[in-house]
Amino acid sequence: MNVINAKWKPVPIDRKLFAEGLIGIEECTEYGQNEFNKKGSVETNLTVVDNGTVLKKKRKTEIQNQPKKKQKIQENDFRPSQNGNTSEIEETSVSSETKQCNLDAWSSFGFPSTILRAIGELGFSEPTAIQKLTLPPAILGRKDIVGAAETGSGKTLAFGLPILMGILRLKENQTESSLVKDDISDESDIEDSINETDLDLKKTVNLKPLYALILTPTRELAMQIKNHITAIAKYTGINVVVVVGGMAAVKQERILSKGPEIVVATPGRLWELIQQGNLHLSQIDNIRFLAIDETDRMLEKGHFQELNDLLERINLDKDKLKLRQNFVFSATLTLVHDLPNYLKNKGQIKSKKIANMTPEQKLKKIVDALGLNDPKIVDISEGKGTSETLTESRITCRIDEKDLYLFYFIKRHPGRTLVFCNSIGCVKRLTALLTLLNCHPLPLHASMQQRQRLKNIERFSSIENSILIATDVAARGLDIPQIDHVLHYQTPRTSENYVHRSGRTARASREGISVVFIEPTEIRRYIKLCRTLGKAEDMPIFPVQENILNAVKKMINLARELDKLQLQVKKANTEMGWLQKAADDMDVIVDDFSRKYDTKETQRYKKLLDFKKKQLASLLSMPIIPKGFSGKHPLYSSALGSFNEAKNNENALDLVKGAAPKNSQEKHKNRRLFKPKNREKQTGHPISYKLTNTKKGVEKNKKNRKNKR
Ligand SMILES: Nc1ncnc2c1ncn2[C@@H]1O[C@H](COP(=O)(O)OP(=O)(O)OP(=O)(O)O)[C@@H](O)[C@H]1O
């Protein structure tokens, strides 16, 4: 245990314990792992108990012959041992391969070479901010962690790495104790006759332990986390599997029968398998690590009843609960909402239920719900959750103009684009419309088959300039490389959704842009969103070139007409199919009638459809700029032609950045939607919380935070 040269704080204890030889209990407040590397001294008689407190006895020794760090070892040395254990020498060595990426910044956490090698291969030269702050208390202090940091900031590894480290440690201990057991049984004189009870016992004993459970709200996120942790666990011999709805039950039984150490799951399917008595999952009460990603969403009332059932079950045995290390993460963990005006105006609010929650109260609720014990809380989300590298913008228009602006954006600013809608119906309609306009969109929503969902995500990730039209199933956690634009076709219903949707771009220090489409009835929602996120100013208006917009109107109108016609043809076909089926059922021939029906209705629609399709195809291939237009505009200097010409493409991000001052200060002064209130200034430093129930305590915390700022 590398808790060395750290800073310690005395913990008050019962004086009676001193009589038993204990000289005191101190809590580790700063882990000082770098010091360890420099000096190589270690407290030998340290016992770390699960809440991160360290019981300290008198003796202190120097590590003898501490080897110089980072000695080179050969490729073969990295082969994981059967149970993923690592040797002493591995703990302080880095492979030749990982040397390509300098891993000095990781060396202080005590990772074995098996993990360092994988980190090196992924090219992660240093931990991200949230990782730097959470890895020491999680790995060295074994604390429960509550972490809030902006989207795309590397939260997965902030819990994934301590879980892997913890499992390696437990396995190492197990091997040691089983070696001792083997010695004892060799010496003893055991009879060969094994009765039935022994066999049953053996079966149980041979069951590979389930060490960790990671829960996520969506299937896609579960898959992604599984892949991410598998990549890091590559050389450790630790197996990670995924348990989600929509997958064949036989397949899930098969993968679980191999006894994986880590299960990543959505609560519904997991609970179903537990109820069905899956053998591996029957060990769920004994898990040593529990991570809940997107926790605020997971604990939302009425969303995941199965999660409540599960927590109730695994929190039942208090001794086991004490052994478990918990991780709670989200970008919006401490995001709190202002009260709606109609409630504020009512004077003093008495009901606790509707009173404005403070971040502390929100956290306290989560901590209590999960049964966490004195967790380490790290919040660097600055109360907003979006990344610094995200550029935000808005398009304000009439509801019937949204399609027009969407098509304009997609064609004028090619790039990998994720379009969010608030309903499945909207996703379906936009997919049909943009397909007619040759944009090849890919849909994603909860009523699609799981296989198709994953296929569409894969295609979206691999095709350049692809377009994914999704509901909020794609809002949280998905880490698709290089999404250039996130378009909120409908203003999100909650600020959390806005943060998570927007967070699909501008990840891991890359830049990205998000544009909210706002029609008049959505303005209130937009203002609330800006307030909750503590915005200092209105979002800049996304610059649009009106003449091009007018030119594409015809295309959109035609596509809409076509869409309607297609629906009518489909409806007629369905009715025909119904008629035919009814006739078949009754054993009646309805030849003449059906033919007439077909000729009259469907044929007319089909002809019209063909005609309009040709019309649209010709429109799409023609130049969009009216004759005589010079193309000279302060913001748009490129010569214009048809949408298909690459020279007309413009980088949306550069455009907003270049146009922002102009927008906010001059041109759109009178069209401002949001006026900020005087808000507390954000600092960029982690906020510290003291979870307390009392009103006085909450006030005190508020004061402390203000002073810090
Ligand atoms: N130390 C690191 N250095 C560089 N990249 C990293 C590091 N750790 C993680 N990443 C990468 O950063 C990206 C975002 O990580 P991750 O998905 O864990 O973010 P997140 O904070 O969970 O985001 P969200 O809140 O949207 O779920 C991933 O592509 C991941 O591979």
The ligand as an SDF file (V2000), in Angstrom:
LIG
                    3D

 31 33  0  0  0  0  0  0  0  0999 V2000
   -5.7780   10.7510  -19.6900 N   0  0  0  0  0  0  0  0  0  0  0  0
   -6.3370   10.8990  -20.8740 C   0  0  0  0  0  0  0  0  0  0  0  0
   -5.6810   11.5420  -21.8590 N   0  0  0  0  0  0  0  0  0  0  0  0
   -6.2520   11.7120  -23.0840 C   0  0  0  0  0  0  0  0  0  0  0  0
   -7.4880   11.2630  -23.4110 N   0  0  0  0  0  0  0  0  0  0  0  0
   -8.1850   10.6260  -22.4620 C   0  0  0  0  0  0  0  0  0  0  0  0
   -7.6500   10.3990  -21.1470 C   0  0  0  0  0  0  0  0  0  0  0  0
   -8.5780    9.7270  -20.4300 N   0  0  0  0  0  0  0  0  0  0  0  0
   -9.6370    9.5330  -21.2510 C   0  0  0  0  0  0  0  0  0  0  0  0
   -9.4030   10.0590  -22.4690 N   0  0  0  0  0  0  0  0  0  0  0  0
  -10.2980   10.0730  -23.6380 C   0  0  0  0  0  0  0  0  0  0  0  0
  -11.2020   11.1470  -23.4830 O   0  0  0  0  0  0  0  0  0  0  0  0
  -12.4310   10.8380  -24.1060 C   0  0  0  0  0  0  0  0  0  0  0  0
  -13.5820   11.1470  -23.1650 C   0  0  0  0  0  0  0  0  0  0  0  0
  -13.5240   10.2590  -22.0650 O   0  0  0  0  0  0  0  0  0  0  0  0
  -14.8340    9.7540  -21.3270 P   0  0  0  0  0  0  0  0  0  0  0  0
  -15.7820    9.1440  -22.3150 O   0  0  0  0  0  0  0  0  0  0  0  0
  -14.4140    8.9640  -20.1800 O   0  0  0  0  0  0  0  0  0  0  0  0
  -15.4300   11.1650  -20.8810 O   0  0  0  0  0  0  0  0  0  0  0  0
  -16.5790   11.4800  -19.8380 P   0  0  0  0  0  0  0  0  0  0  0  0
  -16.0480   12.5220  -18.9350 O   0  0  0  0  0  0  0  0  0  0  0  0
  -17.1000   10.2190  -19.2500 O   0  0  0  0  0  0  0  0  0  0  0  0
  -17.6710   12.1360  -20.7970 O   0  0  0  0  0  0  0  0  0  0  0  0
  -19.2710   12.1730  -20.6270 P   0  0  0  0  0  0  0  0  0  0  0  0
  -19.5730   13.0700  -19.4760 O   0  0  0  0  0  0  0  0  0  0  0  0
  -19.7290   12.7320  -21.9100 O   0  0  0  0  0  0  0  0  0  0  0  0
  -19.7200   10.7830  -20.3970 O   0  0  0  0  0  0  0  0  0  0  0  0
  -12.3650    9.3780  -24.5140 C   0  0  0  0  0  0  0  0  0  0  0  0
  -12.1420    9.3160  -25.9080 O   0  0  0  0  0  0  0  0  0  0  0  0
  -11.1700    8.8410  -23.7680 C   0  0  0  0  0  0  0  0  0  0  0  0
  -10.5420    7.8290  -24.4880 O   0  0  0  0  0  0  0  0  0  0  0  0
  1  2  1  0
  2  3  1  0
  2  7  2  0
  3  4  2  0
  4  5  1  0
  5  6  2  0
  6  7  1  0
  6 10  1  0
  7  8  1  0
  8  9  2  0
  9 10  1  0
 10 11  1  0
 11 12  1  0
 11 30  1  0
 12 13  1  0
 13 14  1  0
 13 28  1  0
 14 15  1  0
 15 16  1  0
 16 17  2  0
 16 18  1  0
 16 19  1  0
 19 20  1  0
 20 21  2  0
 20 22  1  0
 20 23  1  0
 23 24  1  0
 24 25  2  0
 24 26  1  0
 24 27  1  0
 28 29  1  0
 28 30  1  0
 30 31  1  0
M  END
$$$$
